[in-house]
Amino acid sequence: MRARLLILTAGYGEGHNAAARALAEACDAAHGPGTARVVDLFALASPRVNVVTRRAYLATINGAPRLWSRLYAWIDRSNIVPRCLWLLGRERRLLAKIIADESPVAICSTYPVYAFLLARLAHEGRKLPPHYNVVTDSISINSLWWRAGSAGWFLPNEDSAEVLRRAGVEPERLHVSGFPVPAFFGDNADRLTPPDLSALENGGGVPSPRILYIINSGTHHAGETARLLLEETAWEITIAVGRDETLRAQLTALAAGRARPAQILGWTDQIPHLLMTHHAVISKAGGATTQEAIAARCPMIVNQVVPGQEEGNYELLRRHHAGALAETPAAVIATLRAAFAQRGAGWHSWRTALATLVRNDAAKVIAAHVLAASSDPLLALDPAPAISLR
């Protein structure tokens, strides 16, 4: 069965891949397996180069954040991407072949560079289906997301839509859909919730706060933050260390003998479940983590912000009073203690504020709109004028 929807993603940040997977899942659930195909052209066309560039990207954002901040700002205001499209010849040719072979009715991209490749193919006279950008960043959105044109943009929140309006994007092309998250969040919203911190339990005691700490590659002060969390005798602690088995062994030893439960996890696919059953999550402000925390209504303590795209993720939480920034281990502990004081008054405030941002049906909404527009000329807009690709 040919894919009806082609979804283009890239491995430069987990938010792009997470959104693409959720969108494909929604398409397949609504229209049958194989309705959507997710493609990372960079990984397929130039796998060795892709590995090197991804490693360089991670090394830069984690090891030289100020350099990345300057680079991000330069890309935002320069014309470097369209001028360097010749470097992506393999990717462009592969994209043309996939479109010709599979004849998708529409294309969605969760990574902004694809809009430039599609604009180049259109400039060469290729017949293309409607293309839509699914924006995975909030507020601090690079101009690459809109400068090459598109039939429409799907935004994670109203704050981000306003950024594109101010940049001159036609309002009728902007759709505030939410960020595509797995169906698990919406399906379990009424079933999975952490214990109410204000409820009496067992003859007068209150439930223990449950804290989830997600340690990402490049996270600062991870070991010290974990140690301080495990010293808090009144909290239940879950720490996900990813693939760092050395750190996992160290923290497992530290957690031994704790009176309150503590889980030290390696790589896990249970993050959605964990977010929905914990009172708060500590993590860097990555796109996927921030949006999934919102979907779970799990207040987020941001302990690291990569300059550029992650600044907007934290800014979204700050504007809506739905989380906090704590950049040192001591600040993390102090922020959590304050949130849980007075039977969780601060935590309740954050959780209530998060409810205004939750849009757990985003993937379904985007899929339905794109597939309907592709078959109805009245719904499908012509691509917006692109910038010069010369």
DAUR-V879249 format. One record per backbone hydrogen bond with DSSP energy under -0.5 kcal/mol. CO is the residue of the C=O (numbers start at 1). NH is the residue of the N-H. If there is no record, write none. Layout:
# DAUR-V879249
co & nh
CO & NH
CO & NH
This chain:
# DAUR-V879249
co & nh
4 & 105
4 & 106
5 & 7
5 & 37
6 & 8
6 & 108
7 & 39
8 & 110
11 & 13
13 & 16
13 & 17
14 & 18
15 & 19
16 & 20
17 & 21
18 & 22
19 & 23
20 & 24
21 & 25
22 & 26
23 & 27
24 & 28
25 & 29
26 & 30
27 & 31
28 & 32
32 & 35
35 & 4
35 & 5
37 & 7
39 & 9
39 & 41
40 & 44
41 & 45
42 & 46
46 & 50
47 & 51
48 & 52
49 & 53
50 & 54
51 & 55
52 & 56
53 & 57
54 & 58
55 & 59
56 & 60
57 & 61
58 & 62
59 & 63
60 & 64
64 & 68
65 & 69
66 & 70
67 & 71
68 & 72
69 & 73
70 & 74
71 & 75
72 & 76
73 & 77
74 & 78
79 & 83
80 & 84
81 & 84
82 & 85
84 & 87
85 & 88
86 & 89
88 & 92
89 & 93
90 & 94
91 & 95
92 & 96
93 & 97
94 & 98
95 & 99
96 & 100
97 & 101
98 & 102
99 & 103
105 & 130
106 & 6
107 & 132
108 & 8
109 & 134
111 & 114
112 & 115
112 & 116
113 & 116
113 & 117
114 & 118
115 & 119
116 & 120
117 & 121
118 & 122
119 & 123
120 & 124
121 & 126
122 & 125
126 & 128
130 & 107
131 & 151
131 & 152
132 & 109
132 & 134
133 & 135
133 & 154
138 & 140
139 & 141
140 & 142
142 & 145
143 & 146
143 & 147
146 & 149
147 & 387
150 & 384
152 & 133
153 & 155
153 & 175
154 & 135
155 & 177
155 & 178
157 & 161
158 & 162
159 & 163
160 & 164
161 & 165
162 & 166
163 & 167
164 & 169
165 & 168
170 & 173
171 & 174
173 & 153
175 & 155
175 & 177
182 & 185
182 & 186
183 & 187
184 & 188
186 & 189
188 & 191
188 & 192
191 & 193
196 & 199
199 & 207
201 & 205
205 & 201
209 & 211
209 & 236
210 & 279
210 & 280
211 & 238
212 & 214
212 & 282
213 & 215
213 & 240
214 & 216
216 & 219
219 & 222
221 & 225
222 & 226
223 & 227
224 & 228
225 & 229
226 & 230
227 & 231
228 & 232
229 & 232
231 & 233
232 & 235
236 & 211
237 & 263
238 & 213
239 & 241
239 & 265
240 & 215
241 & 244
243 & 245
244 & 248
245 & 249
246 & 250
247 & 251
248 & 252
249 & 253
250 & 254
251 & 255
252 & 256
253 & 256
255 & 258
261 & 237
263 & 239
263 & 265
265 & 241
266 & 242
270 & 274
271 & 275
272 & 276
273 & 277
274 & 277
274 & 278
275 & 278
279 & 299
280 & 212
281 & 283
281 & 301
282 & 214
283 & 303
283 & 304
284 & 286
286 & 290
287 & 291
288 & 292
289 & 293
290 & 294
291 & 295
292 & 296
293 & 297
293 & 298
294 & 297
297 & 299
299 & 281
300 & 302
300 & 324
301 & 283
301 & 303
302 & 326
304 & 285
306 & 310
306 & 311
307 & 309
308 & 311
308 & 312
309 & 138
309 & 313
310 & 314
311 & 315
312 & 316
313 & 317
314 & 318
315 & 319
316 & 320
317 & 322
318 & 321
322 & 300
324 & 302
328 & 332
329 & 333
330 & 334
331 & 335
332 & 336
333 & 337
334 & 338
335 & 339
336 & 340
337 & 341
338 & 341
339 & 346
339 & 347
340 & 344
341 & 345
341 & 346
344 & 348
345 & 349
346 & 350
347 & 351
348 & 352
349 & 353
350 & 354
351 & 355
353 & 356
354 & 357
354 & 358
359 & 362
361 & 365
362 & 366
363 & 367
364 & 368
365 & 369
366 & 370
367 & 371
368 & 372
369 & 373
370 & 374
371 & 375
372 & 375
372 & 376
373 & 376
376 & 379
376 & 380
379 & 381
